[in-house]
Amino acid sequence: MRLFVAFELREDVREEMRGLIATLKPKGADARWVRPEGMHITLKFIGHQEPAKLEAIQGALASVHCAGPVEMCFSGVGFFPDGRRPRVVWCGIEASPNLAQLAADIESVLEPLGIDSESRRFSPHLTLARLNAPSRTEGLVRSADEWRSREFGSAAEREFHLFESTTKPTGAVYKKLASFVFIKESR
C-alpha cells in the first residue's frame, strides 16, 4: 500500500484551482497537470507499507491532537525549486503556525513505526503541475507572474485523512482509508 496523510481541499478552492489550471495550461503544454478532483494538502507522505501495518498507523494518527483548527489561505503561484529551473508549479498556502506543528506531530508518532521523517522542511502547497521539460517553460513562468499575489480562497481544517494512492496509466487514484479529528475537546 502506498500511503499519505493529507487535508482534503474545499470545493470552492478546488474550483478556483480548476480555473487557474485552465488559464495556465496553454502556456505549459508539456507539463503534467494535476486533476483538480485529486488535489489535497499533503501533511506526510508515508510511502509503501505492508497492509498488516495499517492498524498501527491508524492508531498512531488517532493520537495526534492540537488546540485549534488549522487556518489556511491559498494564494500565489510559484515553482520548485525556482522560476529559473522549474520542476513543479504550485499554489502557495499561508497557514496558522499550528499547521507546521501538526505535520511535525504526525511525523513524530509515525517514526516509532519505522516510517522515516522528511529530510526537507515542511512547505505547504498545492501541486498544480510537474514539468517534464523545464527548458521550455518561459511562457508559463511569465504567465504565472501575474498570479503571484492572487488569493484563491481559505479554509479552517479540523480533521486530516489517511489516503491510499494507486498509480494507474491515467494518473494516481486516491482512496480515503480513515479520518482523524485532531481538535482537543476542552472540558
C-alpha positions in Angstrom: 0.0 0.0 0.0 1.3 3.5 -0.9 0.0 5.9 1.9 -0.1 9.6 2.7 -1.7 11.9 5.2 -3.5 15.0 3.9 -6.2 17.6 4.2 -9.0 17.4 1.6 -9.5 20.5 -0.5 -12.7 22.5 -0.1 -14.8 22.5 -3.2 -14.7 26.3 -3.7 -10.9 26.3 -3.6 -10.9 23.3 -5.9 -13.0 25.3 -8.4 -10.5 28.2 -8.2 -7.7 25.8 -8.9 -9.6 24.3 -11.9 -9.9 27.9 -13.3 -6.3 28.7 -12.7 -5.1 25.4 -14.3 -7.3 26.2 -17.4 -5.6 29.6 -17.7 -2.0 28.3 -17.2 -2.3 25.1 -19.2 -1.9 26.6 -22.7 1.4 28.2 -21.6 2.7 24.8 -20.2 1.5 22.2 -22.7 4.5 19.9 -21.9 3.5 19.9 -18.2 1.7 17.0 -16.4 -1.2 18.9 -14.9 -2.9 17.7 -11.7 -6.5 16.8 -11.9 -8.3 19.2 -9.5 -10.5 16.4 -8.2 -7.4 14.7 -6.8 -5.9 17.8 -5.2 -5.1 17.7 -1.5 -2.7 19.3 1.0 -0.1 16.7 2.0 0.9 16.6 5.6 3.0 13.5 5.4 4.0 11.1 2.6 4.3 7.7 4.3 5.1 5.6 1.2 4.8 1.9 0.6 3.7 -0.1 3.7 2.5 -3.6 4.3 -1.2 -3.9 4.8 -0.5 -5.5 8.2 0.9 -2.2 9.4 -2.3 -0.2 8.6 -3.9 -0.6 12.0 -0.8 0.6 13.9 -0.5 3.6 11.5 -4.2 4.5 12.2 -3.7 4.1 15.9 -0.7 6.4 15.8 -2.5 9.0 13.8 -5.5 8.9 16.1 -3.2 10.1 18.9 -2.4 13.4 17.2 -4.2 16.5 18.6 -3.9 20.3 18.7 -5.7 23.1 20.4 -7.5 24.7 17.4 -8.2 24.4 13.7 -5.6 24.9 11.1 -6.3 28.2 9.2 -5.1 28.4 5.6 -5.2 30.9 2.8 -4.4 29.7 -0.7 -2.6 32.4 -2.7 0.0 32.9 -5.3 1.7 30.7 -7.9 5.3 29.7 -7.8 7.8 27.0 -8.8 10.0 24.4 -7.1 12.9 24.7 -7.0 12.6 28.2 -8.6 11.4 30.0 -11.7 14.8 29.5 -13.5 14.7 25.7 -13.2 11.0 24.9 -12.6 10.1 21.3 -12.0 6.8 21.8 -10.1 4.2 24.5 -10.4 2.4 25.2 -7.1 -0.2 27.4 -5.4 1.1 28.7 -2.1 -0.6 28.2 1.3 -0.3 30.7 4.1 -1.2 28.9 7.3 -1.6 29.4 11.0 1.5 28.2 13.0 -0.2 25.0 14.1 0.0 23.6 10.6 3.7 23.1 10.8 3.3 21.7 14.3 0.6 19.3 13.2 2.8 18.0 10.4 5.7 17.6 12.9 3.4 15.7 15.3 2.3 13.4 12.6 5.9 12.6 11.7 6.7 12.1 15.4 4.0 9.5 16.0 4.9 7.6 12.8 8.6 7.4 13.4 8.4 4.6 16.0 6.7 2.5 13.4 9.8 2.7 11.2 8.4 5.5 8.9 11.2 7.9 8.2 11.0 11.6 8.8 11.2 14.0 5.9 14.7 15.4 5.2 13.2 18.6 3.7 11.5 21.4 5.7 7.7 21.2 5.6 6.4 23.6 2.9 2.6 23.6 2.5 1.4 24.0 -1.1 -0.9 22.6 -3.7 0.8 21.0 -6.6 -0.6 22.2 -9.9 1.7 20.6 -12.4 5.0 18.7 -12.8 7.3 19.8 -15.6 8.9 17.3 -18.0 11.0 19.8 -19.9 11.9 22.8 -17.7 13.8 24.4 -20.5 10.6 25.0 -22.4 8.7 26.9 -19.6 9.5 30.6 -20.2 5.9 31.4 -21.2 4.5 29.5 -18.2 6.8 31.4 -15.8 5.9 34.7 -17.3 2.2 33.9 -17.2 2.4 32.8 -13.6 3.9 36.1 -12.5 0.5 37.8 -12.9 -0.9 35.3 -10.3 1.8 35.7 -7.6 -0.4 37.7 -5.3 -3.8 36.4 -6.2 -5.9 34.8 -3.4 -7.9 31.6 -4.2 -9.8 31.0 -1.0 -9.3 29.9 2.6 -10.1 27.0 4.9 -10.2 26.1 8.6 -9.4 22.4 9.0 -10.4 20.2 12.0 -9.6 16.8 10.6 -7.0 15.1 8.4 -7.2 11.9 6.4 -5.1 8.8 5.6 -5.2 8.0 1.9 -4.0 5.2 -0.2 -2.6 6.1 -3.6 -2.8 3.7 -6.6 -0.9 4.6 -9.7 -2.8 4.0 -13.0 -2.0 4.9 -16.6 -4.4 7.8 -16.3 -2.8 9.1 -13.1 -3.0 8.5 -9.4 -6.2 7.4 -7.8 -6.8 8.2 -4.1 -8.9 6.3 -1.7 -9.6 7.7 1.8 -9.0 5.0 4.4 -9.6 6.9 7.6 -10.3 10.4 9.0 -9.0 11.9 12.2 -10.4 14.8 14.1 -7.4 16.5 15.7 -9.1 19.2 17.8 -8.7 18.7 21.5 -12.0 18.9 23.3 -11.9 21.5 26.1 -13.5 20.4 29.4 
